[in-house]
Amino acid sequence: MRALVGPGGAEFRRFWLATAISVLGTWMAAIALAIRMFDMTGSPGWVSALLFAEFTPVVLIGFLVGDRLNRLRVRRSLVICDIGSAAVFGALALISTPWAVVALAALGGVGVGVFRPLATAAVPMLVADDDLEAANGALGSVDHTMTFLGELVGGFLVATVGADLALGLNSASFLVSAILVSSCGALAGAGRTAAPDPTEIGLARGFARTTLARIHGSPVLLQIAIGWTIATFVIGVVLAVQVPLLRGTFHASPTVVGLLLGLDALGLVMGSLVAGSRRFGRAAYPLALAGIGGCAMIVGAAPDIVLAALGFTLLGVFNGFALVLNRTRVVRDTEPGERAGVISFLIALSATGQAAGTICGGALATVVSERWAFVAFGLLTLIVAAPAALMVGPRAEWHLQPSPWQARRKRRP
């Protein structure tokens, strides 16, 4: 891709490598924590509590202080988040009490809540505008490739030596990421994601606009806010129920669990590469959301683990496609001085959806079954999220040509 191999892409390549290493460690730790929590407690509810603790700080940061992220120095803030995350996962490697794990997971969520919007807002500072789709596609594909490898390796490590090594390796990966990000001079040169004068944008437009009003005024942002929030609710259900489904219903070993969840990540890679290859029309986003819902239903209704694996892969394809569209469209539809705040707010909305999904998914899986959790909430995305995104999203532009009879009539004396 041009963003990676172009002459001006050296710093983006370092940022890309930092993402790859960090994500690999993160998903090794994620699968290790989920399996360890389920095996330790035997309860889908505890897995839901773990995920809920990770999402809650992201929600609070996005809703309460998201606008302030526009004033942070990008490189310094990203490095601090990496170092803090390294400390959290180093501690998790030494602790196995359920409540303590949940508490530390919440602390790790604070770093995620700051890091993710700043990292997304930093991409236009590293590449040219024409390379934005390619850059986001490259980041998305390596993100999901490392997710696949991380889940595969994490499951293998849990099965062979236990979860602690995966958590320790994740801690080390954050330190390597911090070193690489600190070498990206473009992030330091730009200083901040916001304009030098925090009132500049508001004065230029004649009034100060809140993040919520900004989203409401943009069909692109409103489409993401509504459609993706509902879709991430279902993704939260999937995250909470997938390990109990594979371990409890299909009786898969930890290695097989890592492999099957890795297929979802391979689908994410394919979806990201497709989305990063060119610009798509307005119908692509609702179709991606419909695909997420339909594939969740396939997983829940699968009579055997083979069809479930196919459902996980296709679910990843549509999810990866939608994620790259989210990143690119948000960056293009916002000004630099408001970008981090808007991204943080949207991430908080999606985290709210995921947090609610983990609770509802765990509850339904406990009361009814893991299968029904996939089917019921997949149907929600298919019949609610996709149509809602289509209704509120950008409309096709119609250019009406004047009638030749009208023109002829006007010319008559």
N, C-alpha and C positions, 0 to 999 in steps of 0.2 A: 504494500500500500504506500501511496505517496507520503502520507504522514510519517511513516517509519523509515523509508529509504531515501526521502528527499534530502537535498543538501542542507536544509535548515532544520532537520529533524533530530539532531543529536540530543538535545535536551528532552524532547518528547520521548525518544527511545529510552532515556534513563527513567523518565516518569512511567513509561509503559512497563519497564522491567521491575520497578518498585511495586507497581500494581500486581504484576504476575507473582512475585515472591510473597507479597503480603496476603494475596487471596489464597494461594496454595496453603499457607499456614493456617489461615482463618478457617477454611473448610475442613482441613484435617482436624482442627480443634472442635468445629461445630458438630461433625458426625460423632466424634469421640464423646463429647459432652452429652449429646442426645442419647446415644446407646448406653453410656454409663448411667445416666439418670433413669432410663427405663429399666435397665437390668437391676439397678439398685433399689428401685421402689416398686416396679411392676405396674406402674400407673401412668396412663396417658395424661392424666391431670398434671403430674409433675413435669412432664415434658412441655406441656402448655405453659405452666408457670415459668419455666426456664426461658422460653421464647418471649413470653409476655414481659419478663424483666428486661430482656434485651431491647425490646421495642419501645418501652415506656419513656426512657430518657430522650430518645429520638423525637417522640411526639412532643414532649414538654419543651425541648430546645427549639423545635421548629415553630411552635405556636407562640411561645412566650418571648424568646430572644432571637428568633431567626433573622430579623432585620439587622441586628447588631453584628451578624457575621460579615456584613458588607464592609465593616470597619476594621476587620482583622487583617493582619499581615499574613498573606497566604502561605508562604514557605515556612515561616516560623511556626504558624499554627498547625500545619500538617505534620511537621517534625515533632512538636510537642504531643500531638495526638498519638503518633506512632510510639513514642517512648512510654506514654502512659498506658497504652494497650499492651506493650511488652511486659510492664510490671503486673498488670491485672492477670494476664494468662500465665505468667510465672507463678503467681500465687495460686491460681486454679489448679496447677499441676500438683500442689501440695495439700489441697483440701478436697474432701469427698463428702462432707455433710450436705444433704440436699438444700437446707436453708442458706448455708454459707455459699454454696455454688450459685444459687439464685441471686443473692446479694451482690456477689462479685460480677455476675453477668450484667446486672443493672449498671454497675460502675463502668464496665466495658462499653455499654450502650451510650454513655456520655461521649466517649471518644468517637464513636460512629456518628453520633448526631452532629458533631462539629466537622469531622473529616469529610463525610460524603458530599455535602453541598459545596464545600470549598474545593474539593478535588474536581467535581463536575464543572464548577465555575472557572477553574484554572485552565481547562483545555484550550479555550480560545486565546489564552495568553501564550500558548506554546506552539500553535499551528495557525496557518493562514485560514481565512474564512472558507476558501474553496476546498480546503482539506478537512473541514469539520466532520462531514459524514464519514470519511475514511478514518479519521482519528477516533471518533466514537465507535466505529465498527471494529477498529483494531483493539481498543480498550475492552469493548464488550466481548470480543472473541477470546482474548487472552484471559479475561476475567472468568469466563465460563469454562475454558479449557482447564484452567487451574482449579476451578470448582470440581470438575470431573476427577482430576488427578488427586485433589485433596480428599474428596470423599472416598475414592478407591483406596488410597494409601492410609487414610484415617481408619477405615473399616478393617484393613489388614493389620494395622498396628494394635487396634483394640483386641482383635482376635488372637494376636501372637504375644504381645508384650504388655498390653494394657493401655489405658487412655492417657496416662501421665506423660509419656514420651511425646505424643501428638501435641499436647498442650505446651510442653516445653519448646518444641520446635516452632510452634506458632509464635511464642514469645521472641525467639531469635529472629524470625522472619520480619517482625515489626522493627527490630533494630536495624536490619539490613535495609529495609524500606526507608527508614529515617535518614540513613547515610546517603542513599541515592537521591531522595527528594531534596536534601540539603545542597546537592550539587547542581540543581536546576536554577541557574542564575536568572532566567527570564521571570520566574515567580517572584524573586526578590526585587528585580528591577521595576516591575509593575507596582510593587509596594502593596497595594490594596486592591480588592475587587471593586470598591466603590470609587466614584469620582473624588478628586482631592477635596472639593467643597461639598459637604453632605447636603447642602440646600440647592446645589446647582440644578439638578434635574427638576426638582419641584418648582423652582422659580422659572425655569425655561418653559414649563408647561402651564404656569399660571396658578397652580395649586398643588398641594401635597397629596399624594395618592397612597393609601395604605396598600399593603400587600394583597389583602383580600379584594379590595376594589380593583387592583391591577389584574388579578386573575379573572374577576367577573367581567372585566372589559375586553378580554381577549378570548375569542372562540377556541384558539389552540390550547391556551392554559386551562380554560374551563372544561374542555373536553378531557384533558388529562386529569384534572382535579376530580371530576365526577366518575368517569369511566374507569380510570386506573385505581381509584380508591376502592371501588366495588371489586375489581379484579384482584387487588392485593388482599382483600378480605378472604377470598377463596384461596389465594396463595398461602395465607396464614393458616387456613384449615389444612392445606396440603402439608405444610411444614410440620404442623403439630401431629398429624395423623399418619404420615408416611412411614415412620419407623415402627409405631405400633401395628400398622397394617402389614408391613413386610415381616416383622418379627412374630406377631401374634396370629395373623390370619394365614400367611403363606409359610410361616416357620423357617424363614431364611436365616442363615448364619450371618454374623457381623460382616464377613468378607463379601457375601452376596448382597447384603444391604448396601454396602459401599459401592459395589459394582452397579446395582440397579439405579441408585440415586445418581451415580455418575453418568448414566445414560441420559438422564434429564439434563445434566450439564453439557453433554455432547450436543443435545438438541439446542441448547442455548447458544453454543458456538455457531452452529449452522444458521440459526435465526439471526444472530448478530452480523455474520458475514453477508447475508442477503440484504439486511437492512442498511448496512454500510456501503453497499455497492452503488446505490443511486438514490435519487429522491423519488418518493412514491406519492400517489394521489390521496385524496381525502378519505377514500373508503378503506385504505389499508389498515388504519388504526382500529376501527370497529371490528374488522374481520379478524385481526389478531386477538382481540379480547374474546370474540366468539370462539375462536380456536382454543383458547385457554380453558374456557368453560366446558367445551365439548370433550376435550382430552381428559379433564378431571373426571368426567362421567365415565369415560372408557376405563380409566384405572379402577374406579370403584366397582364397576360392573364386570370386570375381567374374571373369567372363570378359572384362569390359571396365571402363573407368574410370568409366562411368556407374553401374553397379551397385555398384562400390566406393565411390562417393560416397554412395549411399544407405545403404550399410552404415556408413560413418563417421558419417553424421547420426544414425541410430538408435542407434549405439553411444554417441554423446553424450547422447541423450535418457535412456537408462537410467543412464548414469554420473552425469549431473547430478541425477537423481532420488535416487540412492543417496547422493550427497554431502550434499545438504540433510538427508536423513534422518539421516545420521551426525552432523552438527553439532547438530541439534536434540535428538536423543535422548541424546547424550553430555552436553550441558549440563543437560538435565532430570534425568538420572540421577546427577549428581554434586553434591557440596556445594561452595560457593565456595572453601573452604580446600584442597580437593584437586583442583579442576577443571583447573588448568593442568598439573599433574603427570600426571593421567590422560590428558588430551588429548595431551600430549607423548609419552607412552608409546605411545598408539595411532598417532600419526603416525609414530613410529619403527618400529612394526610394519609399517605400510603402506609406509614408505620402504624397509624391508628387502625387502619383497615386490617393490617396483618395481626396486630395485637388482639383485636376483637375476633379475628378469624381463629387465632390459636385457642382462645377461650371457648368459643362456640364449637370448634372442631373437637377439642378435647372432651367437652361436655357431651356432645352427640355420640362420639365414639364410645364413651363410657356408658351412656344410657342405652343406646341402640347398637351401633356397630361402626367400625372404621369404614366399611364399604358405603354405608348410607351417608356418612359425612362427606365423602368424595362426590357421590352422586347428587345429593341435595344441593350442596353449595356450588358445584359445577353448573348445575341448571340455573342457579341465580345469575352467574356471569353471562350465560348464553342468552337468557331472555330479558335481563335487566341492564347489565353493564354495556353490552354491545349496542343495543338500540339507543340507550341514553347518550352514549358517546357520538353516535351518528346524528342525533337530533341537535345537540348543542355545539357540535364541531363546526369547522369552517365550511362555508357553502361554496359551491362552484360559481364562478363569475360568468354572468350572461351579458354579452355585448349585443344589444339590439340595434340592427341597422335600420335607418329610416326607409319607409316605403317609397319606391320610385314614383308611385302615383302622387304621394304627398309632395315630393320634390317638384314634380311636374306641375302640380296645382299652384305651388308657391310662385313658379316662374311666370304664370299667366298674368297679364296686365289687369 
